[in-house]
C-alpha cells in the first residue's frame, strides 16, 4: 500500500478561533516537544504517563519525532513557533490497529487542541490502512476520556487492572462527520468575530483627495453609525475623510479588531504584516491586481499572525445589526438593515443585490464580498448565519465552492432554519467532460451542481432577477401547502401565459371545484370565465375583484393565487390584490412595471410582491413550493445492508492497482466479483477461456446465454463486436467463442458466459467519483436509450433511503412505470436497493472512479444487472471533511 508521507501541513482553527499549524513532527522538533512535556504540571504528567514524578521525556520526545512511516505517525500543533500539542500512533501486533498517544500543553486545555490533532491523525491513519486506535487512560483522566468520547468515533471501553482500555474505530460515519462539522462551525464563528462584530476598525488607504475608495469606506463607516471605535492610518495626513489619522498601525492607541486595506498592490503585503504584528484580528483587502505570488504571501502573513482574510479584490463587508452597524464598503447608498445574509464574489453583483434587497424592504443583516476568496468563503458565512438570530435568509452568488462536500452538510443544516438561495451558473454543456463510460459522459457541471443544491435544500435560481423575485416572495409570503395555483386576471390572454409558466415551474393549474366556480360567477360581470385561469374581464370593479380574490384564497382546492391585473377606469386592482390574502400566498403581476419585482404594502397582511410578468411570479412560487416540499421531506437514514463483503472488495481493487498503478478498466470477471461483494444482483455468469468451457457453462446455466469478450481497451462491447446474444445450444456457443478468439487474438483475456436476463425496461445505474464533489450515483434510461435520450438524475453519496427513492423517481419514465401495474411495470424498490448498494460501494472504494450498470433489466418483480464496467484509479490524497483552512 502506498504510504502518503507528503508535507501535508495545514492551518486550522481552535474552538476560540485561534489559528494553529498542524504538521508532521520532524527530528528538529525534538527539543520543543521535550519542552512541552517538561512544562507539564505534576497532575498532567500523571494523567499522561501514569506517574507524577520525572519520566523518560527524552526517550518519548525522540520517539514522537522519529521518521514517519506506516507504523508510526506523529503530528504537532504549533502556535507562534511553540509546540502546544502532540499526537502520535505506533504499530501494535495487529496490522490494522495502532496505539495512540496524545498530550496538550497545560495552558491550552479546553481549547480543542487534542480533538483537532486526533482528527488529523485519524485521517492520516485511515490513508495508511489503520482501522482502529487503541489507548490506555486512567479512570480519573476525565478530560482525555471526554476528548475520545466527543470526537464522534464511538469508542469502546474495557476496564482492566485499574486502566480504561479504549478501542476507537476510525471509520467516519454521519455521527462523526456531524461532530466534526459542529466543531468546525463553532471555531469558524469565533474566528469571524473580529470581522463581523468588531469593537474597533482601522482603514488603511484613505487619501488627501476627496474621492478615493479608502475615503468612501471611512465615510460609510462613520456615517453608518458604527458603534465601535474608528481609526485611520496615513503616513502624512492628520485626518482622512474627517477621521483622525495615525502615521502607522503601530501608533494606534489599541490593536483594532478589523483592518480594511485599500493601498496600492505593492504595499498590501507590508501593510498586512504591520497589522499582524500589531495584533489585528481580521483583514479586508479591497485592493485588486495582486499577482499569484503576492496573494500567497498575503495569505501566509495572515496565517502566521492568526488573521482571517477577506479578499483581495473585494467590495468590503457590512454587519448591520443594531449593536454593530458596520458599513465597510464603498457603496454609494447605504444598504437597509434587515434579515438577509449575503455573500458574493463579484462587487458589481453585490452592489446590485444590496440595492434590490433594500428596495424590497428585506434588508441585510451581514454582507461579505469575498473577491478572490483566498480565505473566508461562503461556507464560513453559512456557519456564521447558522447562529445569528438577526439572519432569516441566506443569499449567495459565488462562482465556485471551496469545499462542496462541507457546503452540502452546512447548507442542509442551515436550510432547516432559513431559506438558502443562490444562482445556478454554468448551465450550458460547454466544458462537459468527455468520458468513456455513459455515466461519466452524462455528468455536466450543471447536473452535478443541481444535484448538490437539491440534496442540500438550496433554492437555485437561473438568473439574478429570479433570485431577487424568490427572495421577495420568501421574505413576505407564507410557503404554499401544495402546488395548486389559481390564476385570476382582468387582462385576458395573460392567464394562458401564466398557466404555461406555472407548468414550467412544477406547479399545477387545475379547474376549480364546481362550488367555487358558481360562487365566482355570481361575483363577476357577465362574460367572465371562471374555470382556471379566471378571466374577470376588464369590466370588473374593485369590489368585485376583491370578492373574487377572497373566494379563491378561501377555496380548499387552491394553495396559492397569482393575480395578473392592469389598471382600468373601473378599478385600480393592485391595492385590492395587496389586501386579499388570508394565510395563503398571493402574488401580483403588473404587466409593464419597470422592475422585475416590487413590494405592495398590504396593511395587516404585510407585503405582497408584484412581478412584471407571470414567468417571474411562477418561478418564485415554484421555488417556494420546492422549499415547502424539502422541509416536509423525511431526513432519511443510511441503510443497513446485508451480504456486503467490503474486505474482499478492497482486496480485488488493491490487487489490480498494485499491478496497474496507472489505473484502468477492471477485467470483466473481477467486475462481476466486485459487484457480488456488494450484493448487487447480476445475471448468472461463468468465466471461460475456451469453446468447450463456454459450452459447459451454457449447460450449467441451463438456458440461452450471451458471450462477452473481455478485451483490454474495449469498453463498448457491442460497438467493438465483442458481444454475442441469445445462444441456445452448445454448437452456437462453441462457434461464438471461436469467432471472438479469432477476432481479438492475444488481446482476449477471457469470455464471460452469462444467462440471458428476462425482458424488462432497460435502466442505467452508475457512479462517478468527482474530485471536488465526491461520489455521485446516477440513474437514467439504459440500453439503446442511453445516448438517444440522456434522461439523468443524480445524487451525492452516501445516499439515505430517501435519497435513493428520490433518485429513481426523478427519472420521469421510471416514475411512471413504477406507478403502473402488470407486465409493463417496474419494481422501483429493487432499483432503489441497487442504488443504495452502489452508494455504499462508492463510499468504501474511492478507487472506483467510474462504474456503469447498463443495462439493468427492471421488471415488475425485481431488477437484474446484465452488463457492467468499472474503471479504477488511485484517488487523490486528502480528506474532504478534514478541519483545515485553505492551504497556502
Secondary structure, DSSP 8 states (H G I E B T S, - for coil): ---------EEEE-TTS-EEEEEE--GGGHHHHHHHHHTS-HHHHHHHHS-SS---HHHHHHHHTS--BTTEEEEEEEETTEEEEEEEEEE-SSTTEEEEEEEE-GGGTTTTHHHHHHHHHHHHHHHTT--EEEEEEETT-HHHHHHHHHTSS--EEEEETTEEEEEEE----HHHHHHHHHHHHHHHHHHTHHHHS-SEEEEE---SSSS-HHHHHHHHHHHTT-SSEEEEE-SS-SEETTEEEESSGGGSSS--SEEEE---GGGHHHHHHHHHHHT--EEEE------HHHHHHHHHHHHHTT-EEEESS--EEEE-STTT-EEEE--SS---EEEEEEEES-HHHHHHHHHHHHHTT--EEEEEE-TT-SS--HHHHHHHHHT-TT--EEEEE-S--S-HHHHHHHHHHHHTTSEEEEE----SSTT----SSHHHHH--HHHHHHHHHHHHT-EEESSHHHHHHHHHHHHHS---SSSBEEEEESSTTHHHHHHHHHHHTT-B-----HHHHHHHHHHS-TT-EESSSEE--TT--HHHHHHHHHHHHH-TT-SEEEEE----SS--HHHHHHT--SSSEEEEE-TT-SSSEEEEE-GGG-EEEEESSHHHHHHHHHHHHHHHHHHHS----B---SS--HHHHHHHHHHHHHH-TT-EE--HHHHHHHHHHTT--B--EEEESSHHHHHHHHHHHTS-EEEEEEETT---HHHHT-EEEEE-SHHHHHHHHHHHHHHHGGGEEEEEEEE-----EEEEEEEEEETTTEEEEEEEE-TTHHHHH--EEEEESS-BHHHHHHHHHTSHHHHHHHT--STT---HHHHHHHHHHHHHHHHH-TTEEEEEEEEEEEETTEEEE--EEEEE----S--TTS------
